[in-house]
Every structure is written in C-alpha cells, then in structure tokens.
C-alpha cells in the first residue's frame, strides 16, 4: 500500500490514540488512585505519563521499522520466536485490552445511572455495560468505516469537554477564595501507596499501544507513529492533571474515594449543581462509547493476527467475524462478573508484566536491529517493576482475591500456549 493511500494521517492517528486513552481511565480510576495516593493523586497521573512515555519508546521504534496491524504481537515474536513466551505475553496484551473494554463498559453504566442515584446498582451497571458492548459490536459489524470517520470528531468532543470541566472547576475554586488545596487531608505521602497509584494511572495511558497496532494504516509511519504517540500522551497528561486538580479542589481525596467510580461527576456537583453533573455524564458517555467502538475495532484486528499466527483459538470455520465476536464475548463476561476495581487490578498486572517482557525483548534481541538505545527500555523495566510490586503488595493486603484471579488468568494463558505450541509442533511433524 502506497503511503498516500493509507487511511490515517498524523491527526487521524493522534485522534485514534487520544480517543482510546480518554475513556474509562480518567472517569473510573480517579477515586481508586486517590485511595492509594491520597493528596498526591493528581501528581500520580503525571508520573503515570512519564512511565508511559518511557515505555512507548520500544513500541515506537519497532512499529516505525515494522508497521503492521499487530505491532505488539510481531515485536514479541521477533524477540522471543514463535513459541510459548511470545504467544503468552501477546495474549497478556490482548486480555488487558479486553479488560480495558470492560472498564469502559462498566464506566458507561455507572455514569449513565448517576443522575438517577443508581450508580452503585450491582445489577443495572453490568447490564448496561453488557448492552453497550453488544451495541458497539453490532456497529463494528455493519459499519466500521463509521468508527474510523467518527474518531476525530469524538476525540475533539472529549478533549474540549474534559478541558472545559477542568478549567471551570479550577476557576470556581479560585473565585471561592478557599484555594485549590482547601479539601486536602494534610496527610504525609506514603511512597508504597503513591507507587501503586501510579500503576493504576498507567492504565489511563496504555491506549497509545492502539497506534502501534494500526501501524500499517498510518501514512509515513516511520515518522508519524512516534509523533502520534508523543502528542497523544502529552494531550492526555495535561488534561488528566487539570481534571484531577479540579477534583482535588472540589471534593479532595476523601470525597474522590467516597465517590470512587464516579468521582468526576461528584466533583462537578458542588461547583456547578445538576448542570455540572449532566455535562460530566454526557462527556463520560461519549468518551466510553467512542472508546469502546475504537477499541473493539483495534483489538479484533490483533486477535485476527493471533489466529493467523496460530497463537489464539478459533471457532468453527463457518462462524463469521470470529475476532470481533470472541473479543466482544470475553469483554461481556468480564463486565458481568467483575467490578471496576477488580477489572482495573487485573489490567494493571497483565499489562505491566507484558510491558516488562517487551522491554526486555528489545534489549536482548532487537536493540541492534531497531538501532534502539538500551537505557530507555531498561529504565522502563525499573519503573514497571517498582510500581507493579507496590501495587501487588497493597492489593494482596486489601483484595487478595483480585490478585489470585489475575494470577490464575496468567497461568491459564501460559498453560494454554504450551498446549497450542505442542500441538503445532505435532502437526508440523505429521506434515513432514
């Protein structure tokens, strides 16, 4: 495909990246991060951006040299060969993306129910989440061109909406005379909690990997993939810091923890009343629905590549649109049975573990091929390992079942890949 014939310009790929990033992360995670990081939760989002920028170097280098529809899968295959390790960590990435879709779906249900005071419903939230996933899957089945064309418009709406909420909140706090830190607790920072909070914040930025998975659709990929990632991360970092600072000024970390899954809507009410809540809900609905549409499109393409590489199972051949149906089905299962905290925790463990494998693969096997600097992947490994250990230790104390489930999923993936690779070898021997 000639460069000029490719569908995504620089602006289009930036829209894709920000469109996926500005979704459940900022709407659902603020309360969870505040619970861990306390008064420092706005800075935790900045630290998360730093980790994401360092991490993105490896992905950008590889995708610039080898742009493809499954950049991460190809990277891991090049680094570790077509065996258990590459297949397992690629599925870690795939499952973390499915988990992110469930986070979007649950956040949609939570915010949509907030004006009616039913945002904590253990029945309605997952029901609405399941319905929105099903609807997004249907849209992708019948009109994925609409998904692509709407990416830029919805990205602009989300950026403008969140920026307006943040700036209005900060102005209101300044005018009130109480100051930005009137709601702070004054408690000293606890390093393990701050580090664990940063681990959660990374989920709000991991959408940049969507850009690398769309590499073969991006014009002038060698330059524009890296540019798209940096611009997307910068836009999101600024927006996240402004909106979390506004939340801190309005209800403080204690209020964010109490509201938890709908902290942004709760923060808008004291300053702007029901109109502020309505605007926040509207932005949240647009953000989650558009993010879900884009994510299903991208993640399904990744699964299709995994099927071609014989690293993922398939349904009977007569079943059409298997990658989309399997992806949506898994997202529905996670949405139905796990709450937002459990979903986020699983996403953190799987994504950061996979990222460490990617960075190590670049250092050990791909550094010369990609002409990559070794110290940035090494720094990323140090970042990832530090925040992941802090997160697991704290979660093991507060919610051990969540860590057990994440560990069980990881073990099942490795066992499944070992079986797949063994069968693949046996098939090759029979054909020989």
Secondary structure, DSSP 8 states (H G I E B T S, - for coil): --GGG-SB-HHHHHHHHHHHHSSHHHHHSHHHHHHHHGGGHHHHHHHHHHHHHHHHHHHHHHHHHS--TTHHHHHHHHHH-SSHHHHHHHHHHHHHHHHHHHHHHHHHHHHHHHTTT-TT-TTHHHHHHHHHHHHHHHHHHHHHHHHHHHHHHHHHHHHHHHHHHHHHHHHHHHHHSS-TTTT-------HHHHHHHHHHHHTTTGGGHHHHHTGGGBTTHHHHHHHHHHHHHHHHHHHHHHHHHHHHHHTHHHHHHHHGGGHHHHHHHHHHHHHHHHHHHHHHHHHHHHHHHHHHHHHHHHHHHHHHTT-S----TTSSSHHHHHHHHHHHHHHHH--HHHHHHHHHHHHHHHHHHHHHHIIIIIHHHHT--HHHHHHHHHHHHHHHHHHHHHHHHH-HHHHHHHHHHHHHHHHHHHHHHHHHHHHHHHH-
